[in-house]
Amino acid sequence: MCLSNFPPFNLLLHHLTFFLRGDRRRHLRGAGDMASIAVPDPTPPPALDAENIRKAVQGWGTDEKKLIEILGRRTAAQRAAIAREYARLYNESLLDRLHSELSGDFRSTMMLWTVDPAERDAKLVNKALRRKDDNFALRKTDEHYIWVIVEVACASSPDHLMAVRKAYCSKFSSSLEEDVASCSYKDPIRQFLVGLVSSYRYTDDYVDEGLAKSEATELCNAIRKKQPHHEDVLRIISLRNKSQLKATFKHYKQDFGKAIDEDIESYGSSLFSRVLRAAVLCLGFPEKHFAEVIRYSIQGLGTDEGTLTRAIVSRAEIDMNNIKEVYKIMYNTTLTREVTGDTSGFYKDILLTLIGSEE
């Protein structure tokens, strides 16, 4: 049965801290300036933006720079308003017009960026469950498809995850939870993913420090005994809210001398261990996860444009400024420099627009 949204709650954003390179502590940007897109002030009315987009796609040739200038510098709510005005004025879908006018990775990026974020993530998860990507044979592993499911379930706000579940049901006539439960991934990975996509983590800054300390011990015992799929691990990671989990992860490092994601990596090499580590990072340190995802996408032979595009598009309005800071620390280079070196043309231009400036 399809699920509807819960009544909306405000997602509580905390000032994040991040530990990298031993004991070095890095204070990231506050909640107000984590998004990277540069929205003009004042912003033109949606009807005017729709008119200018129409001019950009009419006649001989397409003005790609104008499309990037408009759509690449608008919030999700503003892009939705532009799409409505465009449909009202010209009796056609903005997404359909973009699809017919553009091509290649640039088209894919503009389509992902323009569509409603919940619908976008629903489509990405469905594709990951079907695993019919052109690069699948080259990647030789399900891990990069599972990343998509984990990111949507763990790096999103509770309200966004509910919106994705509703969009998924509307788009595919089945529930996200049912499709994950019946997917071809094997247990315990499938069981873990069902728990993650089914969870609604309440947004509250209250932390039970005693519980955090005891559950840090439970997690450590399971991980260091090479039992990452232990029921205690599944329960804690699937059910606890993010504030409580961050406190648990903090106690883990304080009490046992190593960050939990580092321990998972040290004590386990299985696919489940890597999925667990991705979930832990998305819940507690999403900047590190997405920095690693972007790095993966541009390393080796060729660029994984699908992964690179997904990471940048999905985080530009959330925490891209933090990701850029973490990326610089982890890899001693800027994200802008990496993207400039690995992409080209209008595809490069839209990615750099979404990434924003770097000091």
KOLFIGU-246008 format. One record per atom (N, C-alpha, C): x, y, z; residue in one letter. Coordinates in steps of 0.001 Angstrom, whole numbers, plus 524288, in hexadecimal, padded with zeros to 5 digits. Example, Ala and Ser with C-alpha at 12.3 -4.5 7.8 and 13.67 -1.06 7.14 Angstrom:
% KOLFIGU-246008
833867E9C681E78a/8300C7EE6C81E78a/833907F31C81E78a/832327F73681BA8s/835667FBDC81BE4s/832648001E81EBEs/
//
This chain:
% KOLFIGU-246008
8034F7FB5780000m/800008000080000m/80370804D880000m/80214808BD7FCE2c/8053480D7E7FC95c/804AD810AD8018Bc/808FE8131B80320l/809108163D807DFl/8089481BFC80686l/805C481ED3809B6s/805668247A80903s/809148272880CC7s/809C682C2380BF2n/80D6482F0B80F46n/80B5582FA0814C9n/80EEC82F7E8187Df/80DA18310E81DC9f/80CED836F281DE1f/80A7583924821F5p/80A5B83ED082272p/80FED840E282286p/810E28456182005p/816448474481F7Cp/818BC848A2824B5p/81D9C8477182520f/820DA848F082990f/8256E84C178277Cf/8278884F8F82AA7n/82C388526C82910n/8310484F3482A41n/8346084E9E82670l/8394184BBF82747l/83D0084F2882A52l/83EDD84D1182E9Cl/8426585003831F9l/847EF84F628300Al/84A4B853B482E46l/84FA28538482C39l/8536B8556C83067l/8574F8527F8314Fh/85B32853CF83548h/86022855DB832B9h/86312858C7835C9h/8684385A37833FFh/86B8D8554183427h/86D95853AA82F9Fl/8701484E9782F1Cl/875DD84EEB83058l/877F384AB183280t/87D9484A3683319t/87F598455B8305At/884238458C82E97f/886108413B82B65f/88BA48401682CDFf/88CD883B1782D82f/892178399282F17f/894ED8370B82A81f/89955839618293Dl/89C798375A82502l/8A235837AD82688l/8A5568343E8244Dr/8AAF18344582526r/8AC4F8343282AEDr/8AB6D82FB982D36g/8ACB782F22832BAg/8A8D1831F083621g/8AAC48355B839A1d/8A7628380283D52d/8A5F683D8583BA0d/8A74583EE3836C8r/8A60E8442A83507r/8A02A844F3834C5r/89E4D84939836D9r/898B184A40836F4r/8977484EB58333Ar/893B284DBE82FE1r/892568518782BE1r/88CC68535D82CC0r/88C068587182DB7h/886C785A9082E62h/884B885C3782916h/8803885A1A827BBl/87DED85B31822ACl/87A2585FBA82313l/878298613B81E8Fr/874A7865B181E58r/86F97864968214Er/86D12868B182313g/8681386820825B8g/863C1866EA821DCg/85F21865D6823E7a/85ACD8640B820AAa/8593D8680381C91a/85A1A86D0E81DA4g/858398711181A1Ag/85B318718C81507g/85FFF86FA4814BFd/863158707F81008d/8658A86B8080DF7d/862F58671680EB7m/865188622D80CBBm/863E18614F806FCm/85F8886386804FBa/85E35862FE7FF7Aa/861F2866467FC35a/862DA864927F75Es/866DF8671F7F433s/864BD86A4E7EFA5s/85FBE869C57EE55i/85DC286C907E9C7i/85D39872677EB03i/85E45875A67E712a/85E2987B537E7B9a/8591B87D767E56Ca/8552D87E117E8ACv/85014880057E6F2v/85047885F87E6A9v/84ED08884B7E246p/84F0F88E047E1D9p/84B2A890AB7E578p/84C8E895427E740d/84926898577EAA8d/848D089DE37E87Ad/8443489F857E699p/83F4189CA17E6B0p/83F03898777E263p/83BC5894977E356t/83B00890727DF81t/8369D891F77DBC4t/8376D891607D6A9p/8333B892A87D2F4p/82E6388F647D406p/829CB891527D2B4p/8250388E377D36Ap/8251E8896B7CFE9p/8227F885417D187p/8228B880627CE79p/820C48810E7C8D2p/81CF0884687C7E3a/81B078852C7C286a/81F47887727BF0Da/8225D88B027C128l/8269A88D547BE1Dl/82ADC889447BD0Al/82C178861B7C0F8d/82FE2881E87C01Cd/82DE887E217BBF0d/828E787CDF7BC17a/826A6879517B837a/826FD87BA27B2B9a/825F5880A87B251e/82654883457AD40e/82BE9883277AB2Ae/82FB9884157AE8Bn/83530884187ACE1n/8371587E997AB71n/8350887AA57AE2Ci/8364F875467ACC0i/83407874047A75Ai/82F41875E47A66Br/82CC7874FE7A151r/8301B8775479CF4r/8321787BFC79DCCk/8357187E7C799E6k/83A7787B597990Ck/83C628790879D4Da/8414E8761A79CF8a/840CA8710A799E2a/83C0A86EF07997Dv/83B55869E4796DCv/8388386A6F791A2v/8374B86F2479004q/8349E86FF178B0Eq/8388187195786D9q/836E9870DF781FDg/83A1D872A277DA3g/83E9586EEF77C7Bg/84275870F4779A6w/846F786DD37781Ew/84AC386D7077CA8w/84B5F868C477E96g/84F09867F6782DAg/84CA98691678827g/84F3B8670878C1Et/84D7A867AA79184t/8517386AE07947Dt/84F9486E917978Ed/8530C871C779AC7d/853ED86EF079FFCd/857A686B5679FFDe/858A7868327A4AFe/85A7086B8D7A947e/85D7E86F877A824k/85F6D872E57AC5Ek/85AEE8759A7AF30k/85701877297AC38k/85276879B77AEA7k/84F76875DA7B213k/84EF7870FA7B050l/84C5286D0C7B37Al/84F3D86C247B89Fl/8546C86BE77B851i/8578A86B2F7BD14i/856F586FF07C09Di/8571D8748A7BE4Ae/856BA879607C159e/8519E879AA7C45Fe/84D67877D47C1F8i/8484D878217C490i/8477E8737B7C83Fi/8475B86ECA7C623l/845FA86A407C945l/84A3D868D57CD31l/84F26869C67CBD6g/85369868717CF61g/853E786C097D40Dg/850D88704A7D41Cr/8511E8740B7D86Br/84BC8874EB7DAF1r/848AE870BF7DB11r/8438E871057DD88r/842EA86C6A7E14Ar/8401286D4B7E57Dt/83EFC869297E944t/83B008655C7E708t/83A3E861047E9C3a/8366F85D1E7E7FEa/830FA85F767E798a/82F768628D7EB6Fa/82A4D864F77EB50a/829D5868C37E6B9a/82DFB86BAD7E5A2q/82DE386F557E141q/82DC786C7A7DC0Bq/830AC868337DBA6r/830A18652E7D6CAr/82B3B862D07D5D1r/828AD8611C7D9FBa/8236485EF97D972a/81F9F8632B7D78Da/82026867E57D99Ca/81CC986C2E7D7FCa/81DBD86D987D23Fa/822AA86D7C7D0A1i/823F286E8C7CB28i/8217786A667C7A3i/821D3865767C933a/81F938613F7C60Da/819B1861DD7C581a/8171C8637D7C9BEr/8116F864477C977r/81022868C17C5BAr/8130B86D007C628e/8120D8717A7C2B4e/8132F870187BD08e/8174486D287BC30y/8189A86BA07B6D8y/814308685B7B47Ay/81229864997B776a/80DDC861567B58Fa/809018649D7B48Aa/807E8868627B7FCr/8034686BB27B75Ar/803BE86F287B282r/8085B8715B7B1A8l/809198750C7AD60l/8098C8726E7A810l/80BFA86DCD7A7EBy/80D5C86B867A2D9y/80AFB8661F7A1F4y/807DE864587A59Fn/804F585F767A4EEn/8088485AD77A3B2n/80D0885ABC7A623e/810918564B7A5ACe/813CA855DD7AAA6e/815C6851487ABACs/818E6850587B05Es/81E68852847AFA6s/8204F8552F7B395l/825A9857227B373l/829838529A7B31Al/8288284E717B602l/82C00849F07B5D8l/82C17847747B074l/82789847197ADF3d/82759844E87A8AEd/82A6E848497A4DFd/829FE84D5F7A58Br/82CCF850E37A1FBr/832BA850727A2D0r/83468850327A7ADl/839F684F8E7A8BDl/83BF684A6E7A674l/838DA8465F7A6F2h/83A6C841407A4E9h/83B188416B79EFFh/837BA8444A79C5As/837FD84484796A3s/83C488482C794B1s/83DC084C07797CDe/8418C84FF279618e/8472984E8E7977Ae/847E984BAA79BAEl/84D2B84AAD79DAAl/84ECB8450F79C9El/853AA843D479DE6s/8558983E8379CF7s/859EF83D2F7A0C0s/85B12838207A117g/85F94836427A410g/85F3E8373A7A9E3g/863C7837B47AC50d/8640B838767B1F3d/861CA83DB57B39Cd/862268418E7B02Cf/85FD2846A47B15Ff/859EF846257B1E7f/857788435F7AE42r/851D2842937AEA8r/8506D83F997B3A6r/8534683B6E7B4D2s/8521F8385F7B982s/8526883BC37BE62s/8565783F167BEADt/85702842727C33Ft/852A2846717C3A4t/85152848EE7BF4Fm/84D3684CE07BF64m/847F584A6D7C0BAm/846FF845B57BEE3m/8421C843117C01Em/841D8841AF7C5EEm/8461383F797C7FDl/8463083E197CD90l/84599842EB7D0FDl/847F2847327CF5Aw/847C984BF77D27Cw/8426684E8A7D24Fw/83FC184E297CDE3t/83AD3850F77CD2Ft/8363384E0B7CF80t/83667848E27CF84v/83205845D77D183v/8317E846957D76Ev/82CDD845A07D96Bd/82BF1845E97DF0Dd/82FBC842447E1EAd/8325F8440D7E609p/8364E840D47E8ADp/8344D83B887EA96p/82F8A83B5B7ECA3a/82D78836567EE75a/82C8E832A27E9E8a/82A7F834977E592e/829BB831547E0EFe/82EF782F997DEB8e/832C8833237DEC2r/8380C831C67DCF2r/83A3D82D2F7E008r/839F282D827E527d/83C2C829617E866d/8391D8244B7E7E1d/83403824B07E72Fa/830E181FF97E653a/832A381D317E15Da/8339A820267DD39k/8356881DDA7D853k/83AD881B837D8EFk/83E4E81E307DBB9l/8439A81C327DC7Bl/84393817177DF8Dl/84047816D47E38Cv/83FF3812097E6A5v/83DB680D977E363v/839B680EBF7E04En/8376C80AAE7DD09n/83B69808967D922n/83E6D80C107D6E3k/8428E80A647D347k/8469E807127D618k/847F6808957DAE0a/84BBE805897DDDCa/849A6800177DF16a/8449A7FFBB7E015l/8424A7FAA07E133l/842147F7367DC52l/841557F9AB7D7D7r/8412E7F6AD7D2F6r/846A57F5797D102r/84A627F8C67D257r/84FE27F80D7D0F2r/850A87F72B7CB1Dr/84E857FACE7C80Ck/84F277FA657C261k/8525E7FEF57C053k/8568E8001F7C31Dd/85A08804567C18Bd/85E0D802547BDA3d/85F84805907B9F2d/86347803FC7B5F1d/8688C8027E7B837d/869E0804BD7BCC5n/86F00803C97BF11n/86F157FF137C2B2n/86ABC7FC467C32Ef/86A877F81A7C719f/86EB97F3F97C637f/86F507F23D7C163a/873287EE267C04Ca/878AA7F0007C187a/879957F5197C0D6l/87ECD7F7297C1D5l/87FDC7F78F7C7A8l/87BE67F8BF7CAB9r/87CAC7F98E7D054r/87D177F4687D34Cr/87AA17F0417D138k/87B147EAFC7D35Ek/879187EA727D8F7k/8761C7EE197DAD3t/8742C7EDB97E027t/86F127F0B07E0B0t/86BE07EEEC7E45Cd/866F97F1A67E579d/867D07F66D7E8E6d/86C727F71C7EAFEe/86D527FB037EF12e/86BA0800787ED6Fe/86CC0801FA7E8A8h/86BB9807517E706h/865EE8084A7E5F7h/862FC804207E526y/85D538049F7E4D9y/85B05804FA7EA55y/85D36802047EDDFi/85B4B802297F343i/85C59807807F5B1i/8609A80A087F41Dw/861A480F557F5FDw/85CD9812CF7F546w/85A58812757F0C2v/855E0815D57EF98v/851968150F7F3A7v/8505C810297F4D0i/84C3980EFD7F896i/84DBF810F17FE00i/8529380FFD7FF7Ev/85477811AD804A0v/854698179B8050Cv/8561681A4F800F6e/8562E820098011Ae/850B98224B801C9e/84CFD8204F7FED1v/847A4822517FF3Av/8456182130804A3v/8468B81C92806BEa/8445781B0E80BCEa/846FF81DCC8105Ea/84C1B81EAE81002c/84F188206A8149Bc/851118260481450c/852018280E80FA0a/8541382D5B80F31a/84FCB8316080E45a/84AEA82FA680E45s/846738332180D88s/843F683477812CAs/840DB83892812CCs/83DA3839AD81762s/83930835B881798s/836ED834D281C2Bp/832788313481C82p/82DFB832BC818E4p/82CF6837C981880d/828A88398581525d/829D68388A80F65d/82EC18393780DE2h/830198382F8086Ah/82F958326280733h/8314882F1480AB7l/830BC8297A809D7l/82AFE8280280948l/8279A82A4A80C72m/822088293680BE6m/8200082B15806A0m/821E582FA1804D7a/82049831A37FFBAa/8222882E107FB5Aa/826D182BE17FBE9v/828D98282E7F80Av/825708234D7F7EBv/824028215A7FC78r/820B581CB27FCB4r/81B6781DAB7FA1Cr/81947822447FAF4k/814468239B7F888k/814E18241D7F29Ak/8191B826BE7F0E0a/81A108275F7EB47a/81B0A822157E8B2a/81DCD81EA97EB65y/81EF3819747E952y/819E68166D7E873y/81684816AC7EC40c/8117E813EB7EBDEc/80E4C816027E74Ec/80E3681B277E6B3s/80B3F81D8E7E27Es/80D8981C417DD28s/812A981C2D7DCD6k/8155281B6B7D7D5k/81560815B87D61Ek/8160F8121E7D9D4f/816F780CA87D86Ff/812B1808F07DA5Cf/80E9280B137DCB4s/80A10807F97DE6Fs/80B85803887E21Cs/80F7A8046E7E53Cs/810FC800C77E95Fs/81405803E57ED69s/81467801D17F213s/81726804B47F620s/81CFE803BC7F5C7s/81FF7807987F763l/825A3807157F777l/82743802937FAF6l/824B3802257FF85e/826137FE0480333e/825327F892800DBe/820D37F7FD7FE07e/81FA57F2EC7FB9Fe/823A57F18C7F76De/825247F56C7F45Bd/828DE7F4607F028d/82E4A7F3217F248d/82FD17F5C27F681v/834D57F4797F8E5v/8349D7EEFB7FB35v/830417EDAF7FDBBa/82FB77E88680028a/82FC77E41E7FC25a/82E3F7E5407F75Cs/82E0F7E12D7F35As/8327F7E19A7EF64s/836347E50C7F059c/83A757E5D07EC9Bc/83E407E1387ECCEc/841E27E1247E92Fs/845677DCAA7E8A4s/84A0D7DCCF7EC59s/84AB47E10B7EF56y/84EE17E1147F338y/84DB37DCF97F763y/851AF7DA737F94Fk/850FE7D6387FD09k/8511F7D846802A7k/84EA57D55F8062Fd/84F147D69480BBAd/854AD7D56580D87d/856CA7D86781147p/854257DC598147Ep/853DF7E1C681204p/8561D7E27580D4Ai/855F57E7A080AE1i/8505C7E94B809E4i/84D347E5D7807B3r/847C67E7308068Br/844D17E88880B87r/8457E7E58A80FA6q/842EF7E69E814A3q/844897EBFD816BBq/849867ED2381647f/84B887F22A8181Cf/8492B7F6A8814F9f/848EE7F61480FCCl/846CF7FA3B80C7Fl/841077FB1D80D8El/83E187F6E980E73v/838867F78580FBCv/837ED7FAB2814B9v/83B237F98C818A1g/83AEA7FC8481D7Ag/83C288023D81CB0g/83FED803628194El/8417B808CE81867l/83D3D80BE981597l/83AF5809B48116Bv/8370D80CA780E6Fv/831DB80CF28114Bv/830F28097481507s/82C0480971817F6s/82C2D80D0781CB3s/830BF80EB381E35s/83158811A68230Cs/82F5B8173C8228As/82D148193F826C9y/82BEE81ED38273By/82EAC820C582C1Dy/8330B8235982B6Fr/836418251C82FD6r/8344A82A72831A6r/8321782A9283651y/82FED82F7983835y/8344683387838CBy/832E383865837EDt/836B283CA58382Ft/8368783F2183D90t/83A5583DE7840AAd/83A9783FE484602d/8404B8404384789d/841B18448384A39d/8472B8452A84BB9d/8485E842B585108d/84474840608538Ey/8457A83DD385894y/848BB838EC857B2y/84CB58384985AEEv/85028833BB85A95v/850878312685FE4v/84FD382C0E85FFBd/85097828F8864B7d/8564D82727864B0d/85992829DE867B9e/85F2B828B98679Ce/8606482343869A4e/85D718218586D86g/85E4681C4186F8Fg/85D258182186B71g/858E0818EF86896l/85786815568646Al/85BA28158686014l/85D6B81A3985ED5a/8616381ACA85AC1a/86659817CF85C30a/867DD8183386117k/86C9E81592862D8k/86BFA80F99862ABk/8678780DB386478s/866B58080986490s/8662A805D785F0As/86393808C285B95e/862F8806CE85642e/868078073B8532Be/86B5E80AEE8549Aa/8709580B168523Aa/8738A8061285382a/872EC8043E8584Dt/875737FF55859E5t/873387FAB4856E2t/86E0A7FA968564Be/86B997F6598534Fe/86D8C7F64884DABe/86DE47FADE84B54l/86FC07FB32845F2l/8756D7F96884584l/8789A7FB2A8492Cc/87E207F9BD8490Dc/87EDE7F3D7849ABc/87BF77F18D84D4En/87C6B7EBE484E24n/87B217E8E38492Bn/876F87EA788468Ca/8755B7E7B4841CFa/8793F7E88E83D5Aa/87AF37ED6283CB1i/87E737EE9F83856i/883BC7EBFD8390Ci/885E07EC3A83DC9r/88B167EA0183EA8r/88B027E40E83F12r/886717E1D783FC9k/885EB7DC2083F7Bk/884807DA64839F1k/884BF7DE218365Dk/8838E7DD2A830DCk/87E0C7DB1383020k/87A5D7DD8D832F8q/874D77DC4E8327Cq/871BF7E14983136q/872FC7E3DF82CD3p/870617E8D882B99p/86A837E84782ABAp/868C97E38882981h/863377E29B8288Eh/8605A7E0F582D8Bh/862E37E16A83205h/8605A7DFFF836FBh/85B4E7E31A837A7h/857777E0B083A1Ae/852587E32D83AACe/852A47E85483D9Ce/856557E8E284149d/856E87EDD48440Fd/858AA7F23184063d/85C177F0ED83CD3v/85DEA7F4C783903v/8596B7F67883585v/8567E7F2B98337Bl/852197F3F683015l/84E107F74B832E5l/84CFA7F5EE837BBr/849107F8DC83ABEr/84AD17FE7583BB4r/84F987FF2683D79i/851768046283EDAi/851C4807E683A06i/85429805F2835E9i/854EF8093083142i/84FD080A3882E6Di/84C2B8068F82EABs/847388073282BDFs/8435A80AAD82EB6s/8439380ACF833F0l/83F5A80D49836E8l/840B7812768398Cl/845798132683B48r/846BD817D283E52r/846B281CBE83AECr/845228211883D51n/8453D825F683A5An/84ADC827F5839E5n/84BA582BCE8368Fk/850F982D6783537k/853D582FEF839C5k/85114832E283CFBs/853A38354384182s/855B48311484533s/8528382D238462Eq/85424828E7849A1q/858AD825D78473Fq/85870824D58422El/85C96821ED83FA4l/861BB824F483FABl/86180829FD83ED8k/8665682D1383EECk/868E482CE68444Ak/865A282CEC84860a/867BC82C6C84DA6a/86A208270384E73a/8678A8230B84C5Bt/8699A81DB484CBAt/86ECC81D40849EDt/86F2C81F7D84543f/8740781F4684246f/878688224F84509f/876EB8267F847A6k/87AC28298784A9Ck/87CEE8264E84F24k/8797D823AA851F4h/87B388204985645h/87E8781BC985437h/87D28819D484FB3y/880288158784D60y/885DA8172784CCEy/886B381BB784A8Fk/88C1181D78849B8k/88ED081EB284EDEk/88C098213885270q/88E5C8229B85774q/88FBB81DC585AABq/88C43819FA85AB8d/88CE58157685E2Cd/890528112D85BDCd/8908B810DD856ADf/8934F80C7C8544Bf/897B880E27850AAf/898A88134785064g/89D5A8153884DDEg/89D638156E847FCg/898FD8146284596k/898CF8146383FE9k/8934B815BD83E22k/892DD818AC839DAa/88DB4819FD837C5a/88AF88150A835E8a/885E0814E88366Fi/882F08102F83529i/8838C80EB382F6Ci/8839B8127982BE3d/8842C8111C8265Bd/8898A80EC58253Ed/88D8A8108E82817e/892C580E5982773e/892F8808C382986e/89047807C982DDEd/8901B8027B83000d/88D487FEC282C51d/888EB8007B82A2Fi/886067FD3082683i/8897F7FBB4821EEi/88C737FF7A8200Ce/88FF07FE8681B9Fe/8946C7FADE81D1Fe/8965A7FB62821EEs/89ACA7F836823ACs/8994F7F293824C1s/894977F1BC826E6y/8931A7EC85828B1y/88FB67E980824DCy/88E3D7EBE58208Dg/88AF57E90F81CDEg/88BCD7EADF8174Cg/88BED7E736813A7s/88CA17E88080E24s/888027E6A380AD5s/884017E48980D5Es/87F807E28480A7Ds/87C4C7E7008083Es/878EE7E5BC80481l/875677E9A18024El/871F17EBE280692l/870137E89780A26f/86CBF7EAA380E57f/86FB57EEA1811A3f/8749D7ED98812E3s/877B37F14B815FBs/878227F68481333s/878D57F65C80E1Cr/879517FB4480B2Dr/874197FE2B80AF5r/86FD97FB4180A9Bv/86AB07FDBE80AB5v/869A18001E81014v/86B017FD528142Bl/86A5F7FF5581979l/86D868045981A2Fl/872538045381852r/8759880904818C7r/8731E80DA3815E4r/870FC80CAE8113Ca/86E65810E180E54a/869C58130781164a/866BC80F9D813DFa/862408115D816F9a/864058149581BA8a/8681B812CE81E55v/86A2E815A9822D4v/86BFB81B168212Fv/86EB981B7281CD2l/8708F8208C81B01l/86BFF824098196Cl/86838821EC8169Dc/863C182520814F1c/860A58272881999c/860658241981DBAl/85D81825BB82266l/860918298F825C3l/8659E828AD82645g/868B182BDA829DDg/86C6B82FAC82766g/86E7F82E53822C8f/872718318A82040f/871878319581A58f/86D10833A081892p/86BCC83345812FCp/86FC8835F280F73p/8725F83A078116Ae/8764283CBB80E33e/87AA98391080CA4e/87C44835B681030k/880738320A80F03k/87EA582E0B80B06k/879E682C1180BAFh/877E482837807F5h/877CC82A7580277h/8758F82F1B801CFf/87500831397FC8Ef/87A338330B7FA52f/87DD1834A07FD9Fa/88318835BC7FBB4a/88585830C37F979a/884D382C6B7FC34e/886E68276F7FA4Ee/8842B825B27F54De/87F0D8267A7F502v/87C1F824F97F058v/87E00828127EB9Cv/87EB382D247EC55i/8808C830647E7FEi/8860B82ECB7E666i/8896382DC97EA3Br/88EB382C1F7E910r/88EA9827047E601r/88B74823617E7A8y/88AED81E6A7E4E0y/8895C81F537DF34y/885C0822F07DE4Ds/8838E823AE7D917s/8877D825D37D531s/88B9A8285C7D711i/88F5782AC77D37Bi/894AA828277D38Fi/8953E824037D6A0q/89A2E821397D6DAq/89A3D81CAE7D302q/89ED681B027D19Bg/89F55816777CE3Cg/89E8E817D37C885g/89D67813CE7C577l/89CBB8147A7BFDFl/89745816847BEB1l/896F381B497BCF0g/891ED81D8E7BB9Bg/88F0781FAB7C050g/88B4F822FD7BF40t/8881F8256B7C34Ft/882D2822BF7C390t/88106821917C850d/87BC681F737C914d/878138241E7C97Ad/87639825EE7C4F3e/8731682ABB7C4D1e/86DFC82A357C7DCe/86BAA8258B7C7CAg/866C2824D87CA9Dg/86761825A67D06Cg/86B7E823677D2A5t/86C7A824007D83At/86E00829997D988t/8716182BE57D655l/87305831507D735l/86E5B834FC7D706l/86B11834617D320t/86677837B77D28Et/862CD837197D731t/861C18323A7D8BDr/85E25831507DD16r/86010833E97E210r/8650C833567E33Ea/86719835827E816a/866B183B727E82Da/8680B83DFC7E3E6i/867FF843B17E3C4i/86273845CF7E3A1i/85F20843877E052v/859B9845617DFEDv/856D6844A67E51Bv/85792840327E7A6s/8548D83F0F7EC5Cs/85652842307F116s/85B23844337F115r/85D17846E77F5BCr/85DC684CC97F505r/85CF684ECE7F051a/85DE7854627EF5Da/85A96857E07F2D8a/855D7856327F418e/852658595E7F763e/85288857B07FD1Ae/85602854197FE6Ei/856108520D803C7i/85B278534E80698i/85F8085124804ADd/86467851C780793d/8693A851D180411d/868A5853A97FF3Em/86D0F853937FBA6m/871A6856E17FD8Em/8709985B238002Fn/874F085E4480232n/8782885B338062Fn/875998582380964n/87879854CA80D11n/87B768508180A37n/8790E84E4080638i/87BAC84A308032Di/880A284C58800BDi/880678511A7FEB3k/8850B853787FC4Ck/8896F8541680046k/8881D855B5804FFe/88C1C856588090De/88E8C8511C80A80e/88B4284D2980B25v/88D28847FC80C9Dv/8906B845A780830v/88EA98465E80363y/89181844557FEE1y/8970D8468D7FEB5y/8977A84B8F7FFC8k/89C9E84E187FFABk/8A03D84BCA803CEk/89E1C84A9A80855i/8A13A8485380C88i/8A2D2842BD80B39i/89F2B83FBB80940m/8A02D83A348084Em/8A3E683944803BFm/8A37383C747FFA9y/8A64583B4E7FAD3y/8AA0E83F9C7F92Ey/8AA85843997FC50n/8AE62847BF7FB66n/8ADBC84A587F608n/8A8F184AD77F469t/8A7AB84DA17EFA1t/8A20E84F7A7F013t/8A067852DF7EC86t/89B0F854D57ECCDt/8977A851A87E944t/89297851847EABBl/88EB484ED67E78El/88E34851837E240l/88E87856AC7E23At/88E43859957DD52t/89296857E77D996t/8974D857577DBA3r/89BAC855BE7D858r/89ADB8503F7D638r/898D384CCD7D971e/897E9847687D7CAe/893D1847207D370e/88F7E849DA7D432v/88B4A849BC7D04Ev/88D1284C4E7CB3Dv/88FF88508E7CBA6t/891EE853397C6FEt/8958484FAB7C3D2t/8989C84C807C680g/89C3F8490F7C3CFg/899C8844387C17Eg/89530842AD7C36Bd/892D783DB77C1C1d/88DE983E4C7BE74d/88C0A843077BDB9t/8874D843CC7BA9Bt/888438482F7B6B1t/88481848F67B342s/8853084CFB7AF44s/87FE584F147AD86s/880208534C7AA88g/87B7C8557E7A813g/8776D857817ABE6g/8728A857537AA30f/86E48859497AD77f/86D5B855BA7B225f/86ED1850BF7B1A8y/86E7F84D3B7B626y/871F684F427BA90y/876B2850A57B946k/87A34852E87BD28k/877E8857FD7BF57k/875B285B367BBFBd/873AE8604B7BDB0d/86F3D85FC07C1A3d/86BA785C1C7C0B9i/8675885B907C472i/8694D859537C99Bi/86D00855997C968l/86F15853777CE4Bl/871D4857BC7D170l/874FC85AEF7CEDEl/877C485F167D1A5l/873F7863297D3C1l/86FC18641E7D0FEt/86BB7867BF7D2E7t/86946865A37D7EEt/8682D8609B7D818l/865C685E4B7DCBCl/869A985DDD7E146l/86E9885CE97E00Ci/8729385CA77E41Ei/8737E861F37E698i/87335866147E37Ag/8740086B507E58Dg/879C786C9F7E60Fg/87AC2871557E7B4s/88025873427E819s/882FC870B17ECB3s/8881E870647EC32e/88B6C86E6B7F06De/88F948727D7F1A0e/8905D8737C7F6AFe/894428775A7F845e/899B5875467F763e/
//
